[in-house]
Amino acid sequence: MAADSKLLRFTLIILAGLWLSGCAASSSRYEPAPQQLQAQPVGDFDEYARQVRNHLEQYRVAIDGFPLEDQVAWNMPYEIPPATTCNADSESVGILLVHGLSDSPYMFRDLANTLAARCVRVRTLLLQGHGTRPGDLVDAEADVWRAQVDAHFAALRETVDHAFIGGFSLGGALATERALDPDQPAPAGLLAVAPAWELNGLRDYLWLAPYAAWFRDFVEEEPELNPVKYESLAINAAAQVADVRAGVQAILSAREQIDLPLMLVATEADSVINLPFLAQQFKFRFEHPASRMLVFRDTRETLPELLNDPRIRSLNSYLPEARVLELSHMSLNIAPDNPLYGINGPLNRCLEPNGLTLQDCEALAEDDLWFGAWHPGALEVPTSRLTYNPYFDVVADTLTQFMQAALAGADESPYTAIHEPDR
């Protein structure tokens, strides 16, 4: 779930919902549109994209500072075919990438472009309730999200010889559910970036999720500054996340050993996703030799025993030369040169400062502001949310190696064959 700080604060909002009435919001931004995206078979991806564009153009409530046509384009699902220089005679490989809660397919743009250049067909989808207005999360349903993922992965399997599935946060949990579904064909491998298998901030309050229907219309109204991600969140969204989390945990607990290639990416500083739970599941359930895990942590500290595994690689997240204290939840998929989130992007500085007002953050000299994960209050140095991953190339290269290893059981890895473009 991309809005990790919002989910943490939602522990209090759900409690407040027990006494707040579900009155209508004063702005259409916080009310659901009259129609929502639904799950349907994906026969032609271009036709699907046209339908989504029509939906966004009709129902998106634009935020200030960015042209509406750009906001629509940035929130669109997309398909990126392999580079034209790739070997067309090799077996084809593809991956479906599923975004997180309150987020959009834009989150995967950098990774998608990199993989396509390396001869992988990449598809994304837009989950119900996303890309338009925060109020649409009032009507979002976990089962619709699942059905959307099922339909898009089925379509990808019809298009390529070897289909992977992956996701970020909520999308990582949805991808995991589909990948481990015993009643459906397994993917070639699973990419899970900070997947919502277990939570920190909301965990102790998820028992309240069944009561969220009483206050279904309640939306935490926040100023919207980000054109590709909501800042506001509905109580119903927390209930649907709880549903997905429960589904993932049921699937995991039912299988002592899981022989599916898994690449897992996480940051130690994540305020919502429970890293020890992820590491435990990886270490003791996912036995495939191609599986691997990247963990971003402060390597000045002693390595926890749980992370002491030859398949787990730790990378130092304390980078004082870049004024980076740690990697945030949302930064993991983003390249440093991303047009919106990158070092020079308009969303890089003061998107969500810790213990600072937006005005105080913007008044700081460039060298005085540090970057890291979300925290509930101020730190020793002024900090704002890190919006990009300094190790993006490492993530992309590790994913490339993972896909190659996952397919290496054949006489010749199909991925190896198409990874080397024709010159």
C-alpha positions as a Markdown table, in Angstrom:
| # | Residue | x | y | z |
|---|---|---|---|---|
| 1 | Met | 0.0 | 0.0 | 0.0 |
| 2 | Ala | 1.7 | 3.1 | -1.2 |
| 3 | Ala | 0.2 | 5.4 | 1.4 |
| 4 | Asp | 2.0 | 3.7 | 4.3 |
| 5 | Ser | 1.7 | 6.7 | 6.7 |
| 6 | Lys | -2.0 | 7.0 | 6.0 |
| 7 | Leu | -2.5 | 3.4 | 6.9 |
| 8 | Leu | -0.7 | 3.9 | 10.1 |
| 9 | Arg | -2.8 | 6.8 | 11.0 |
| 10 | Phe | -5.9 | 4.8 | 10.1 |
| 11 | Thr | -5.5 | 2.8 | 13.3 |
| 12 | Leu | -6.9 | 5.9 | 14.9 |
| 13 | Ile | -9.3 | 6.8 | 12.2 |
| 14 | Ile | -11.0 | 3.4 | 12.4 |
| 15 | Leu | -11.5 | 3.9 | 16.1 |
| 16 | Ala | -12.8 | 7.4 | 15.4 |
| 17 | Gly | -15.2 | 5.9 | 12.9 |
| 18 | Leu | -17.0 | 4.1 | 15.8 |
| 19 | Trp | -18.4 | 7.4 | 16.9 |
| 20 | Leu | -18.2 | 9.6 | 13.8 |
| 21 | Ser | -21.3 | 9.5 | 11.5 |
| 22 | Gly | -20.8 | 8.7 | 7.9 |
| 23 | Cys | -21.9 | 12.0 | 6.6 |
| 24 | Ala | -21.3 | 13.0 | 2.9 |
| 25 | Ala | -18.1 | 14.9 | 2.1 |
| 26 | Ser | -18.4 | 18.5 | 1.1 |
| 27 | Ser | -16.4 | 17.9 | -2.1 |
| 28 | Ser | -16.9 | 15.5 | -5.0 |
| 29 | Arg | -13.2 | 14.5 | -4.5 |
| 30 | Tyr | -14.2 | 12.6 | -1.4 |
| 31 | Glu | -17.4 | 11.1 | -2.8 |
| 32 | Pro | -17.6 | 8.0 | -5.1 |
| 33 | Ala | -18.3 | 8.5 | -8.7 |
| 34 | Pro | -21.6 | 7.1 | -10.1 |
| 35 | Gln | -19.7 | 4.3 | -11.9 |
| 36 | Gln | -16.7 | 2.2 | -10.9 |
| 37 | Leu | -14.2 | 0.0 | -12.9 |
| 38 | Gln | -15.3 | -3.6 | -12.8 |
| 39 | Ala | -13.4 | -6.9 | -13.5 |
| 40 | Gln | -14.0 | -8.2 | -17.0 |
| 41 | Pro | -12.2 | -10.6 | -19.4 |
| 42 | Val | -9.3 | -8.9 | -21.2 |
| 43 | Gly | -9.5 | -9.9 | -24.8 |
| 44 | Asp | -7.6 | -6.9 | -26.3 |
| 45 | Phe | -5.4 | -4.8 | -24.0 |
| 46 | Asp | -5.7 | -1.7 | -26.2 |
| 47 | Glu | -9.5 | -1.9 | -25.9 |
| 48 | Tyr | -9.2 | -2.3 | -22.2 |
| 49 | Ala | -6.9 | 0.8 | -22.0 |
| 50 | Arg | -9.4 | 2.8 | -24.1 |
| 51 | Gln | -12.2 | 1.9 | -21.7 |
| 52 | Val | -10.0 | 3.0 | -18.7 |
| 53 | Arg | -9.1 | 6.2 | -20.4 |
| 54 | Asn | -12.7 | 7.0 | -20.9 |
| 55 | His | -13.4 | 6.3 | -17.3 |
| 56 | Leu | -10.6 | 8.5 | -16.1 |
| 57 | Glu | -11.5 | 11.4 | -18.4 |
| 58 | Gln | -15.1 | 11.3 | -17.1 |
| 59 | Tyr | -14.5 | 10.8 | -13.4 |
| 60 | Arg | -11.1 | 12.0 | -12.4 |
| 61 | Val | -11.1 | 15.0 | -10.1 |
| 62 | Ala | -8.0 | 16.8 | -11.0 |
| 63 | Ile | -5.5 | 18.2 | -8.5 |
| 64 | Asp | -3.9 | 21.6 | -8.9 |
| 65 | Gly | -0.5 | 22.1 | -10.5 |
| 66 | Phe | -0.6 | 19.5 | -13.3 |
| 67 | Pro | -2.5 | 19.5 | -16.5 |
| 68 | Leu | -5.5 | 17.1 | -16.4 |
| 69 | Glu | -4.4 | 15.3 | -19.6 |
| 70 | Asp | -1.1 | 14.5 | -17.9 |
| 71 | Gln | -2.9 | 13.3 | -14.8 |
| 72 | Val | -5.0 | 10.9 | -16.9 |
| 73 | Ala | -2.0 | 9.6 | -18.8 |
| 74 | Trp | 0.1 | 9.1 | -15.6 |
| 75 | Asn | -2.7 | 7.0 | -14.0 |
| 76 | Met | -3.4 | 4.8 | -17.1 |
| 77 | Pro | -2.6 | 1.1 | -17.2 |
| 78 | Tyr | -0.1 | 0.3 | -20.0 |
| 79 | Glu | 1.5 | -2.5 | -21.9 |
| 80 | Ile | 5.2 | -2.1 | -23.0 |
| 81 | Pro | 6.3 | -4.7 | -25.6 |
| 82 | Pro | 9.8 | -6.0 | -25.8 |
| 83 | Ala | 12.3 | -3.8 | -27.5 |
| 84 | Thr | 12.4 | -4.1 | -31.3 |
| 85 | Thr | 16.0 | -5.3 | -31.1 |
| 86 | Cys | 15.0 | -8.5 | -29.1 |
| 87 | Asn | 15.2 | -11.9 | -30.7 |
| 88 | Ala | 11.7 | -12.5 | -32.1 |
| 89 | Asp | 12.4 | -16.2 | -32.5 |
| 90 | Ser | 13.0 | -16.8 | -28.8 |
| 91 | Glu | 10.3 | -17.9 | -26.4 |
| 92 | Ser | 8.5 | -14.9 | -25.0 |
| 93 | Val | 8.4 | -13.8 | -21.4 |
| 94 | Gly | 6.0 | -11.4 | -19.7 |
| 95 | Ile | 5.1 | -10.0 | -16.3 |
| 96 | Leu | 1.9 | -8.5 | -14.9 |
| 97 | Leu | 2.6 | -5.8 | -12.3 |
| 98 | Val | -0.1 | -4.8 | -9.8 |
| 99 | His | 0.1 | -1.4 | -8.0 |
| 100 | Gly | -0.6 | -0.7 | -4.3 |
| 101 | Leu | -3.4 | 0.9 | -2.3 |
| 102 | Ser | -4.1 | 4.5 | -3.2 |
| 103 | Asp | -1.5 | 4.2 | -5.9 |
| 104 | Ser | -1.5 | 3.8 | -9.7 |
| 105 | Pro | 0.4 | 1.9 | -12.4 |
| 106 | Tyr | 2.8 | 4.8 | -12.6 |
| 107 | Met | 4.6 | 3.3 | -9.6 |
| 108 | Phe | 6.1 | 0.6 | -12.0 |
| 109 | Arg | 7.0 | 2.9 | -14.9 |
| 110 | Asp | 10.8 | 2.7 | -14.4 |
| 111 | Leu | 10.9 | -1.0 | -13.8 |
| 112 | Ala | 8.6 | -1.6 | -16.7 |
| 113 | Asn | 10.7 | 0.3 | -19.1 |
| 114 | Thr | 13.9 | -1.4 | -17.9 |
| 115 | Leu | 12.4 | -4.9 | -18.3 |
| 116 | Ala | 10.9 | -4.1 | -21.8 |
| 117 | Ala | 14.4 | -3.0 | -22.9 |
| 118 | Arg | 15.6 | -6.4 | -21.6 |
| 119 | Cys | 13.0 | -8.2 | -23.8 |
| 120 | Val | 10.2 | -8.8 | -21.3 |
| 121 | Arg | 6.6 | -7.8 | -22.2 |
| 122 | Val | 5.2 | -5.8 | -19.3 |
| 123 | Arg | 1.5 | -5.2 | -18.5 |
| 124 | Thr | -0.1 | -3.3 | -15.7 |
| 125 | Leu | -3.7 | -2.7 | -14.6 |
| 126 | Leu | -5.7 | -0.1 | -12.7 |
| 127 | Leu | -7.4 | -1.5 | -9.6 |
| 128 | Gln | -11.0 | -0.5 | -8.9 |
| 129 | Gly | -11.3 | 2.7 | -6.9 |
| 130 | His | -7.9 | 4.1 | -8.1 |
| 131 | Gly | -6.8 | 6.8 | -10.5 |
| 132 | Thr | -9.8 | 9.0 | -10.2 |
| 133 | Arg | -10.6 | 10.4 | -6.7 |
| 134 | Pro | -10.1 | 9.2 | -3.1 |
| 135 | Gly | -13.9 | 8.9 | -2.7 |
| 136 | Asp | -13.9 | 5.9 | -5.1 |
| 137 | Leu | -12.2 | 3.8 | -2.4 |
| 138 | Val | -15.6 | 3.9 | -0.6 |
| 139 | Asp | -17.0 | 1.5 | -3.2 |
| 140 | Ala | -13.9 | -0.6 | -3.8 |
| 141 | Glu | -14.1 | -4.4 | -3.2 |
| 142 | Ala | -11.3 | -6.8 | -2.6 |
| 143 | Asp | -13.0 | -9.5 | -4.6 |
| 144 | Val | -13.2 | -7.1 | -7.6 |
| 145 | Trp | -9.4 | -6.5 | -7.2 |
| 146 | Arg | -8.8 | -10.2 | -7.2 |
| 147 | Ala | -11.0 | -10.8 | -10.2 |
| 148 | Gln | -9.2 | -8.0 | -12.1 |
| 149 | Val | -5.8 | -9.6 | -11.3 |
| 150 | Asp | -7.1 | -13.0 | -12.4 |
| 151 | Ala | -8.4 | -11.7 | -15.7 |
| 152 | His | -5.3 | -9.7 | -16.6 |
| 153 | Phe | -3.0 | -12.6 | -15.7 |
| 154 | Ala | -5.1 | -15.0 | -17.7 |
| 155 | Ala | -4.8 | -12.6 | -20.7 |
| 156 | Leu | -1.0 | -12.3 | -20.3 |
| 157 | Arg | -0.6 | -16.1 | -20.2 |
| 158 | Glu | -2.4 | -16.3 | -23.5 |
| 159 | Thr | 0.1 | -13.7 | -24.9 |
| 160 | Val | 3.5 | -15.0 | -23.8 |
| 161 | Asp | 5.2 | -18.4 | -23.3 |
| 162 | His | 6.3 | -17.7 | -19.8 |
| 163 | Ala | 4.2 | -15.4 | -17.5 |
| 164 | Phe | 5.5 | -13.9 | -14.2 |
| 165 | Ile | 3.3 | -11.9 | -11.8 |
| 166 | Gly | 4.4 | -9.2 | -9.4 |
| 167 | Gly | 3.1 | -6.4 | -7.2 |
| 168 | Phe | 3.9 | -3.7 | -4.8 |
| 169 | Ser | 2.4 | -3.6 | -1.3 |
| 170 | Leu | -1.4 | -4.3 | -1.6 |
| 171 | Gly | -0.6 | -5.4 | -5.2 |
| 172 | Gly | 2.1 | -7.7 | -3.9 |
| 173 | Ala | -0.4 | -9.4 | -1.7 |
| 174 | Leu | -2.9 | -9.7 | -4.5 |
| 175 | Ala | -0.2 | -11.1 | -6.8 |
| 176 | Thr | 0.8 | -13.6 | -4.1 |
| 177 | Glu | -2.8 | -14.8 | -3.7 |
| 178 | Arg | -3.0 | -15.4 | -7.5 |
| 179 | Ala | 0.4 | -17.0 | -7.7 |
| 180 | Leu | -0.3 | -19.5 | -4.9 |
| 181 | Asp | -3.9 | -20.3 | -5.9 |
| 182 | Pro | -4.0 | -24.1 | -6.1 |
| 183 | Asp | -6.9 | -24.1 | -8.5 |
| 184 | Gln | -5.2 | -22.0 | -11.2 |
| 185 | Pro | -2.0 | -22.4 | -13.3 |
| 186 | Ala | 1.1 | -21.2 | -11.4 |
| 187 | Pro | 3.2 | -18.3 | -12.8 |
| 188 | Ala | 6.8 | -18.8 | -13.8 |
| 189 | Gly | 7.7 | -16.7 | -10.7 |
| 190 | Leu | 6.5 | -14.1 | -8.2 |
| 191 | Leu | 7.9 | -10.6 | -7.6 |
| 192 | Ala | 6.7 | -9.2 | -4.3 |
| 193 | Val | 7.9 | -5.7 | -3.4 |
| 194 | Ala | 7.0 | -4.8 | 0.2 |
| 195 | Pro | 3.9 | -7.1 | 0.0 |
| 196 | Ala | 1.1 | -6.6 | 2.5 |
| 197 | Trp | 1.4 | -10.1 | 3.9 |
| 198 | Glu | 1.5 | -8.7 | 7.5 |
| 199 | Leu | 1.2 | -5.2 | 8.8 |
| 200 | Asn | 2.6 | -3.1 | 11.6 |
| 201 | Gly | 0.4 | -0.1 | 12.2 |
| 202 | Leu | -2.9 | -1.6 | 11.4 |
| 203 | Arg | -2.4 | -5.1 | 12.7 |
| 204 | Asp | -3.8 | -4.6 | 16.1 |
| 205 | Tyr | -6.9 | -2.9 | 14.8 |
| 206 | Leu | -7.8 | -5.2 | 11.9 |
| 207 | Trp | -10.4 | -6.8 | 14.2 |
| 208 | Leu | -12.4 | -3.6 | 13.6 |
| 209 | Ala | -12.6 | -4.1 | 9.9 |
| 210 | Pro | -16.0 | -5.9 | 10.0 |
| 211 | Tyr | -17.5 | -2.8 | 11.5 |
| 212 | Ala | -16.2 | -0.5 | 8.7 |
| 213 | Ala | -19.4 | -1.1 | 6.8 |
| 214 | Trp | -21.2 | 1.0 | 9.4 |
| 215 | Phe | -19.1 | 4.0 | 8.4 |
| 216 | Arg | -18.5 | 3.0 | 4.8 |
| 217 | Asp | -18.7 | 6.6 | 3.5 |
| 218 | Phe | -16.1 | 8.0 | 6.0 |
| 219 | Val | -13.1 | 9.4 | 4.2 |
| 220 | Glu | -10.0 | 10.8 | 5.8 |
| 221 | Glu | -9.8 | 14.1 | 3.9 |
| 222 | Glu | -6.3 | 15.2 | 3.2 |
| 223 | Pro | -5.0 | 17.8 | 0.7 |
| 224 | Glu | -4.2 | 16.1 | -2.6 |
| 225 | Leu | -0.8 | 17.1 | -3.9 |
| 226 | Asn | 0.3 | 14.0 | -5.8 |
| 227 | Pro | -1.2 | 13.4 | -9.3 |
| 228 | Val | -0.4 | 9.6 | -9.2 |
| 229 | Lys | -1.4 | 8.7 | -5.7 |
| 230 | Tyr | -4.1 | 9.5 | -3.2 |
| 231 | Glu | -3.3 | 11.2 | 0.1 |
| 232 | Ser | -6.8 | 10.6 | 1.5 |
| 233 | Leu | -8.2 | 7.2 | 2.3 |
| 234 | Ala | -11.6 | 5.6 | 3.1 |
| 235 | Ile | -12.4 | 3.4 | 6.0 |
| 236 | Asn | -13.7 | 0.9 | 3.5 |
| 237 | Ala | -10.2 | 0.6 | 2.0 |
| 238 | Ala | -8.8 | -0.6 | 5.3 |
| 239 | Ala | -11.5 | -3.2 | 5.4 |
| 240 | Gln | -10.6 | -4.5 | 1.9 |
| 241 | Val | -6.9 | -4.6 | 2.8 |
| 242 | Ala | -7.8 | -6.7 | 5.8 |
| 243 | Asp | -9.6 | -9.1 | 3.6 |
| 244 | Val | -6.6 | -9.5 | 1.2 |
| 245 | Arg | -4.2 | -9.8 | 4.1 |
| 246 | Ala | -6.4 | -12.6 | 5.6 |
| 247 | Gly | -6.5 | -14.4 | 2.3 |
| 248 | Val | -2.7 | -14.3 | 1.8 |
| 249 | Gln | -2.1 | -15.5 | 5.3 |
| 250 | Ala | -4.5 | -18.4 | 4.9 |
| 251 | Ile | -2.7 | -19.5 | 1.7 |
| 252 | Leu | 0.7 | -19.2 | 3.3 |
| 253 | Ser | -0.2 | -21.1 | 6.4 |
| 254 | Ala | -1.8 | -23.9 | 4.4 |
| 255 | Arg | 1.5 | -24.7 | 2.6 |
| 256 | Glu | 4.5 | -25.7 | 4.7 |
| 257 | Gln | 6.8 | -25.5 | 1.7 |
| 258 | Ile | 6.3 | -23.5 | -1.4 |
| 259 | Asp | 8.2 | -24.5 | -4.6 |
| 260 | Leu | 7.6 | -21.3 | -6.5 |
| 261 | Pro | 10.4 | -18.9 | -7.4 |
| 262 | Leu | 10.0 | -15.7 | -5.4 |
| 263 | Met | 11.9 | -12.4 | -5.5 |
| 264 | Leu | 11.1 | -10.3 | -2.4 |
| 265 | Val | 12.1 | -6.7 | -1.8 |
| 266 | Ala | 11.7 | -4.8 | 1.5 |
| 267 | Thr | 13.1 | -2.0 | 3.6 |
| 268 | Glu | 13.8 | -2.2 | 7.3 |
| 269 | Ala | 12.4 | 1.2 | 7.8 |
| 270 | Asp | 8.9 | 0.4 | 6.4 |
| 271 | Ser | 6.4 | 1.8 | 8.9 |
| 272 | Val | 3.5 | -0.6 | 7.9 |
| 273 | Ile | 4.9 | -3.8 | 6.3 |
| 274 | Asn | 6.2 | -6.2 | 8.8 |
| 275 | Leu | 9.7 | -7.1 | 7.7 |
| 276 | Pro | 10.3 | -10.0 | 10.2 |
| 277 | Phe | 7.2 | -11.7 | 8.9 |
| 278 | Leu | 8.3 | -11.4 | 5.3 |
| 279 | Ala | 11.8 | -12.7 | 6.1 |
| 280 | Gln | 10.4 | -15.6 | 8.1 |
| 281 | Gln | 8.1 | -16.7 | 5.3 |
| 282 | Phe | 10.8 | -16.3 | 2.7 |
| 283 | Lys | 13.4 | -18.2 | 4.8 |
| 284 | Phe | 11.3 | -21.1 | 5.9 |
| 285 | Arg | 8.6 | -21.6 | 3.2 |
| 286 | Phe | 9.9 | -20.5 | -0.2 |
| 287 | Glu | 12.4 | -23.2 | -0.9 |
| 288 | His | 13.0 | -22.7 | -4.6 |
| 289 | Pro | 16.8 | -22.3 | -5.2 |
| 290 | Ala | 16.1 | -19.4 | -7.6 |
| 291 | Ser | 14.3 | -17.4 | -4.9 |
| 292 | Arg | 16.1 | -14.3 | -3.5 |
| 293 | Met | 15.5 | -11.4 | -1.2 |
| 294 | Leu | 16.8 | -7.8 | -1.2 |
| 295 | Val | 16.6 | -5.9 | 2.1 |
| 296 | Phe | 17.6 | -2.3 | 2.5 |
| 297 | Arg | 18.8 | -1.6 | 6.0 |
| 298 | Asp | 21.4 | 0.3 | 8.1 |
| 299 | Thr | 24.3 | -2.0 | 7.7 |
| 300 | Arg | 26.1 | -0.2 | 10.6 |
| 301 | Glu | 23.8 | -2.3 | 12.8 |
| 302 | Thr | 24.3 | -6.0 | 13.6 |
| 303 | Leu | 22.7 | -8.3 | 11.1 |
| 304 | Pro | 19.6 | -9.9 | 12.6 |
| 305 | Glu | 19.8 | -13.6 | 12.6 |
| 306 | Leu | 16.6 | -13.9 | 10.6 |
| 307 | Leu | 18.3 | -12.1 | 7.7 |
| 308 | Asn | 21.4 | -14.4 | 7.9 |
| 309 | Asp | 20.7 | -16.4 | 4.8 |
| 310 | Pro | 22.7 | -16.8 | 1.6 |
| 311 | Arg | 19.7 | -16.0 | -0.5 |
| 312 | Ile | 19.1 | -12.7 | 1.4 |
| 313 | Arg | 21.2 | -9.7 | 0.4 |
| 314 | Ser | 21.4 | -6.6 | 2.6 |
| 315 | Leu | 22.2 | -3.2 | 1.1 |
| 316 | Asn | 23.1 | -0.2 | 3.2 |
| 317 | Ser | 20.2 | 2.3 | 3.3 |
| 318 | Tyr | 22.2 | 4.9 | 5.3 |
| 319 | Leu | 23.7 | 7.2 | 2.6 |
| 320 | Pro | 24.8 | 10.4 | 4.1 |
| 321 | Glu | 26.4 | 11.7 | 0.9 |
| 322 | Ala | 22.9 | 11.8 | -0.6 |
| 323 | Arg | 21.3 | 12.9 | 2.7 |
| 324 | Val | 19.4 | 9.5 | 2.9 |
| 325 | Leu | 18.7 | 8.1 | 6.3 |
| 326 | Glu | 16.8 | 5.1 | 5.1 |
| 327 | Leu | 14.7 | 3.8 | 2.3 |
| 328 | Ser | 10.9 | 4.4 | 2.5 |
| 329 | His | 8.1 | 2.1 | 1.5 |
| 330 | Met | 7.2 | 4.0 | -1.6 |
| 331 | Ser | 10.7 | 4.5 | -2.9 |
| 332 | Leu | 11.5 | 0.9 | -3.7 |
| 333 | Asn | 10.4 | 0.8 | -7.4 |
| 334 | Ile | 11.4 | 4.3 | -8.4 |
| 335 | Ala | 14.5 | 5.3 | -10.3 |
| 336 | Pro | 16.5 | 8.4 | -9.4 |
| 337 | Asp | 15.8 | 10.0 | -12.7 |
| 338 | Asn | 12.0 | 9.5 | -12.5 |
| 339 | Pro | 10.2 | 12.6 | -14.0 |
| 340 | Leu | 7.9 | 13.0 | -10.9 |
| 341 | Tyr | 9.5 | 11.2 | -8.0 |
| 342 | Gly | 13.2 | 11.4 | -9.0 |
| 343 | Ile | 15.9 | 13.6 | -7.6 |
| 344 | Asn | 14.9 | 16.5 | -9.8 |
| 345 | Gly | 11.2 | 15.7 | -9.9 |
| 346 | Pro | 8.5 | 18.0 | -8.6 |
| 347 | Leu | 7.4 | 15.4 | -6.0 |
| 348 | Asn | 10.8 | 14.6 | -4.6 |
| 349 | Arg | 11.1 | 17.4 | -2.0 |
| 350 | Cys | 8.6 | 17.9 | 0.9 |
| 351 | Leu | 6.0 | 15.5 | -0.4 |
| 352 | Glu | 5.4 | 14.3 | 3.2 |
| 353 | Pro | 7.8 | 15.9 | 5.7 |
| 354 | Asn | 8.2 | 14.3 | 9.2 |
| 355 | Gly | 7.1 | 16.7 | 12.0 |
| 356 | Leu | 7.3 | 19.7 | 9.7 |
| 357 | Thr | 4.7 | 21.8 | 8.0 |
| 358 | Leu | 4.9 | 22.0 | 4.2 |
| 359 | Gln | 5.9 | 25.6 | 4.5 |
| 360 | Asp | 8.7 | 25.0 | 7.0 |
| 361 | Cys | 10.0 | 22.1 | 4.9 |
| 362 | Glu | 10.0 | 24.2 | 1.7 |
| 363 | Ala | 11.9 | 27.0 | 3.5 |
| 364 | Leu | 14.8 | 24.7 | 4.4 |
| 365 | Ala | 18.0 | 25.1 | 2.4 |
| 366 | Glu | 18.6 | 22.2 | 0.0 |
| 367 | Asp | 21.5 | 20.7 | 2.0 |
| 368 | Asp | 19.5 | 20.9 | 5.3 |
| 369 | Leu | 16.7 | 18.5 | 4.3 |
| 370 | Trp | 17.3 | 14.7 | 4.6 |
| 371 | Phe | 15.2 | 11.9 | 3.2 |
| 372 | Gly | 13.9 | 8.7 | 4.7 |
| 373 | Ala | 10.8 | 6.7 | 5.7 |
| 374 | Trp | 7.6 | 8.1 | 7.2 |
| 375 | His | 7.7 | 8.8 | 11.0 |
| 376 | Pro | 5.0 | 10.0 | 13.3 |
| 377 | Gly | 7.1 | 13.0 | 14.4 |
| 378 | Ala | 10.3 | 15.0 | 13.8 |
| 379 | Leu | 13.7 | 13.3 | 13.8 |
| 380 | Glu | 17.1 | 14.7 | 14.8 |
| 381 | Val | 17.5 | 16.2 | 11.4 |
| 382 | Pro | 14.7 | 17.6 | 9.2 |
| 383 | Thr | 13.4 | 14.8 | 7.0 |
| 384 | Ser | 10.9 | 14.2 | 4.2 |
| 385 | Arg | 9.7 | 11.0 | 2.5 |
| 386 | Leu | 12.3 | 9.5 | 0.2 |
| 387 | Thr | 10.6 | 9.1 | -3.2 |
| 388 | Tyr | 13.2 | 7.2 | -5.2 |
| 389 | Asn | 15.5 | 4.3 | -4.7 |
| 390 | Pro | 19.3 | 5.0 | -5.0 |
| 391 | Tyr | 19.7 | 1.3 | -5.6 |
| 392 | Phe | 17.1 | 1.1 | -8.4 |
| 393 | Asp | 19.6 | -0.5 | -10.9 |
| 394 | Val | 20.4 | -3.2 | -8.3 |
| 395 | Val | 16.7 | -4.0 | -8.0 |
| 396 | Ala | 16.3 | -4.2 | -11.8 |
| 397 | Asp | 19.5 | -6.3 | -12.3 |
| 398 | Thr | 18.5 | -8.6 | -9.5 |
| 399 | Leu | 15.0 | -9.1 | -11.0 |
| 400 | Thr | 16.6 | -9.8 | -14.4 |
| 401 | Gln | 18.8 | -12.5 | -12.8 |
| 402 | Phe | 15.9 | -13.9 | -10.8 |
| 403 | Met | 13.7 | -14.3 | -14.0 |
| 404 | Gln | 16.6 | -16.0 | -15.7 |
| 405 | Ala | 17.2 | -18.4 | -12.8 |
| 406 | Ala | 13.5 | -19.1 | -12.5 |
| 407 | Leu | 13.4 | -20.3 | -16.1 |
| 408 | Ala | 16.8 | -22.1 | -16.0 |
| 409 | Gly | 15.3 | -25.5 | -15.6 |
| 410 | Ala | 15.0 | -25.9 | -19.3 |
| 411 | Asp | 18.0 | -26.8 | -21.5 |
| 412 | Glu | 18.2 | -23.2 | -22.4 |
| 413 | Ser | 16.7 | -20.5 | -20.3 |
| 414 | Pro | 14.1 | -18.7 | -22.6 |
| 415 | Tyr | 14.8 | -15.5 | -20.7 |
| 416 | Thr | 18.5 | -15.8 | -21.4 |
| 417 | Ala | 17.8 | -16.2 | -25.1 |
| 418 | Ile | 15.7 | -13.0 | -25.3 |
| 419 | His | 17.7 | -11.0 | -22.8 |
| 420 | Glu | 20.4 | -10.6 | -25.4 |
| 421 | Pro | 18.9 | -8.3 | -28.1 |
| 422 | Asp | 19.9 | -8.7 | -31.7 |
| 423 | Arg | 22.5 | -6.1 | -32.7 |
